[in-house]
Amino acid sequence: MEYNVSFPTGTVQYSFSDIGELAKKAPAESSIIITDSNVATLYQHIIGDYRTIIIPAGEEYKTENTLHNIVEQLLEFKAHKKTTIVGFGGGVVTDIAGYAASIYMRGVPFGFVPTTLLAMVDAAIGGKNGVNFGLHKNMLGNIRQPSFILYDSQLLKTLPEIEWSNGFAEIIKYGCIFDASLFNSLSKYDIGYYRANAKSLGKLIEKCVSWKNKTVTEDEKENGVRKLLNFGHTAGHAIETLYNLPHGQAVSLGMLIACIIAEKECALPTDVRTQLTNILERYKLPTSLKLHTDQLMDILVMDKKRSNNSIDYILLNSIGSAFIKPLPFDTIKQATEDFANAGNH
Ligand SMILES: NC(=O)c1ccc[n+]([C@@H]2O[C@H](COP(=O)([O-])OP(=O)(O)OC[C@H]3O[C@@H](n4cnc5c(N)ncnc54)[C@H](O)[C@@H]3O)[C@@H](O)[C@H]2O)c1
């Protein structure tokens, strides 16, 4: 299946097919692959014909330093305005490859082959590219759309179980903010089911892709509805940085903190947090952590959604319905303390 989605900054071709298609979208003679050390080893048989830039695997390498190394290698390869850059990997690779491609020579064509579930359902979509800066997640970046995203779910065969969990954090997020029926169906299955049922997994990925595309086409620059995708990400990003947790695990905890806030701020029934906890546990995601709230708040006050003394926070009315509410830092701090005190750690 193939279709195009048009955003204000560009049109993206989505292909759900086979990695063999890559040669048509990005021929080896005119393309350079950016990937990480794990993916490069696993998929040498696919990327072997390409000029390749390999970055070390891990969030700690989503930095300006890695970006500089990428640019140096692009120069060594004599990459020019018509060279296509392909980000072949998880969300770290797609974020940094998209950023490198969109600033090198003020922008060269690029496409993505997402290889983690998280990148397939979220990170590769929507045009947000960037790197971290010190303790601040995605502090440097831009919005520029890839020209293609090629999906081959066979690439997930090598994905470790923990990375499946991380991907499910974002899938559960879509259920929470947009789609109660998705949430309900997730509560009937588990990672093992989706790993064994290619058809159900394919449908699940396509559903998430369509939710993200719908949101980003309405609001590419994140002035309104796109902010809803940050459910769980405000506290989540700070937790990710402070405790060096994978993105999906941090989002899992962040979604529960958002529920605690909503219980106080808008009488969200506590049953929603119970349902969310159950589903997160089903997908082997963490639901408690001993937080150091002062350190967490030091990071959180620099969140990109901050204005003066408040942050646009994403809260739930119910499963499947979310809204944006500016919240003072004190309210958020109190909720993180409540969360820290309530957990079974
Ligand atoms: N741009 C966006 O809109 C957006 C949205 C969500 C998340 N993100 C970013 O995405 C990143 C997280 O992405 P991620 O969870 O994919 O992390 P990741 O890119 O670090 O990948 C996780 C691990 O899986 C390995 N891996 C990748 N593909 C594999 C495969 N097929 N088989 C075996 N191992 C494989 C990687 O080497 C890595 O060790 C974070 O930096 C987050 O900020 C961006």
Ligand as a Chemical Component Dictionary entry (heavy atoms), coordinates in Angstrom:
data_LIG
# 
_chem_comp.id                   LIG 
_chem_comp.type                 NON-POLYMER 
_chem_comp.pdbx_formal_charge   0 
_chem_comp.three_letter_code    LIG 
# 
loop_
_chem_comp_atom.comp_id 
_chem_comp_atom.atom_id 
_chem_comp_atom.alt_atom_id 
_chem_comp_atom.type_symbol 
_chem_comp_atom.charge 
_chem_comp_atom.model_Cartn_x 
_chem_comp_atom.model_Cartn_y 
_chem_comp_atom.model_Cartn_z 
_chem_comp_atom.pdbx_ordinal 
LIG N1  N1  N 0  10.384 13.272 16.118 1  
LIG C1  C1  C 0  9.346  12.845 16.790 2  
LIG O1  O1  O 0  8.211  13.253 16.541 3  
LIG C2  C2  C 0  9.548  11.848 17.900 4  
LIG C3  C3  C 0  8.443  11.207 18.480 5  
LIG C4  C4  C 0  8.671  10.245 19.456 6  
LIG C5  C5  C 0  9.959  9.934  19.851 7  
LIG N2  N2  N 1  11.003 10.597 19.261 8  
LIG C6  C6  C 0  12.383 10.275 19.646 9  
LIG O2  O2  O 0  12.643 8.928  19.343 10 
LIG C7  C7  C 0  13.694 8.449  20.176 11 
LIG C8  C8  C 0  13.327 7.092  20.706 12 
LIG O3  O3  O 0  13.221 6.217  19.588 13 
LIG P1  P1  P 0  13.451 4.656  19.734 14 
LIG O4  O4  O 0  12.680 4.146  20.880 15 
LIG O5  O5  O -1 13.258 4.055  18.395 16 
LIG O6  O6  O 0  14.978 4.574  20.223 17 
LIG P2  P2  P 0  16.346 4.198  19.487 18 
LIG O7  O7  O 0  16.457 4.832  18.171 19 
LIG O8  O8  O 0  17.408 4.489  20.489 20 
LIG O9  O9  O 0  16.218 2.631  19.274 21 
LIG C9  C9  C 0  16.137 1.805  20.406 22 
LIG C10 C10 C 0  17.168 0.672  20.321 23 
LIG O10 O10 O 0  16.738 -0.278 19.354 24 
LIG C11 C11 C 0  17.825 -0.590 18.461 25 
LIG N3  N3  N 0  17.215 -0.985 17.202 26 
LIG C12 C12 C 0  16.640 -0.184 16.275 27 
LIG N4  N4  N 0  16.053 -0.930 15.325 28 
LIG C13 C13 C 0  16.283 -2.208 15.631 29 
LIG C14 C14 C 0  15.920 -3.450 15.039 30 
LIG N5  N5  N 0  15.142 -3.527 13.954 31 
LIG N6  N6  N 0  16.335 -4.601 15.628 32 
LIG C15 C15 C 0  17.087 -4.552 16.785 33 
LIG N7  N7  N 0  17.435 -3.410 17.401 34 
LIG C16 C16 C 0  17.028 -2.256 16.831 35 
LIG C17 C17 C 0  18.653 0.662  18.444 36 
LIG O11 O11 O 0  19.974 0.417  18.051 37 
LIG C18 C18 C 0  18.559 1.112  19.901 38 
LIG O12 O12 O 0  19.500 0.415  20.675 39 
LIG C19 C19 C 0  13.878 9.488  21.285 40 
LIG O13 O13 O 0  15.046 10.242 21.032 41 
LIG C20 C20 C 0  12.651 10.367 21.134 42 
LIG O14 O14 O 0  12.887 11.692 21.543 43 
LIG C21 C21 C 0  10.824 11.520 18.296 44 
# 
loop_
_chem_comp_bond.comp_id 
_chem_comp_bond.atom_id_1 
_chem_comp_bond.atom_id_2 
_chem_comp_bond.value_order 
_chem_comp_bond.pdbx_ordinal 
LIG N1  C1  SING 1  
LIG C1  O1  DOUB 2  
LIG C1  C2  SING 3  
LIG C2  C3  SING 4  
LIG C2  C21 DOUB 5  
LIG C3  C4  DOUB 6  
LIG C4  C5  SING 7  
LIG C5  N2  DOUB 8  
LIG N2  C6  SING 9  
LIG N2  C21 SING 10 
LIG C6  O2  SING 11 
LIG C6  C20 SING 12 
LIG O2  C7  SING 13 
LIG C7  C8  SING 14 
LIG C7  C19 SING 15 
LIG C8  O3  SING 16 
LIG O3  P1  SING 17 
LIG P1  O4  DOUB 18 
LIG P1  O5  SING 19 
LIG P1  O6  SING 20 
LIG O6  P2  SING 21 
LIG P2  O7  DOUB 22 
LIG P2  O8  SING 23 
LIG P2  O9  SING 24 
LIG O9  C9  SING 25 
LIG C9  C10 SING 26 
LIG C10 O10 SING 27 
LIG C10 C18 SING 28 
LIG O10 C11 SING 29 
LIG C11 N3  SING 30 
LIG C11 C17 SING 31 
LIG N3  C12 SING 32 
LIG N3  C16 SING 33 
LIG C12 N4  DOUB 34 
LIG N4  C13 SING 35 
LIG C13 C14 SING 36 
LIG C13 C16 DOUB 37 
LIG C14 N5  SING 38 
LIG C14 N6  DOUB 39 
LIG N6  C15 SING 40 
LIG C15 N7  DOUB 41 
LIG N7  C16 SING 42 
LIG C17 O11 SING 43 
LIG C17 C18 SING 44 
LIG C18 O12 SING 45 
LIG C19 O13 SING 46 
LIG C19 C20 SING 47 
LIG C20 O14 SING 48 
# 
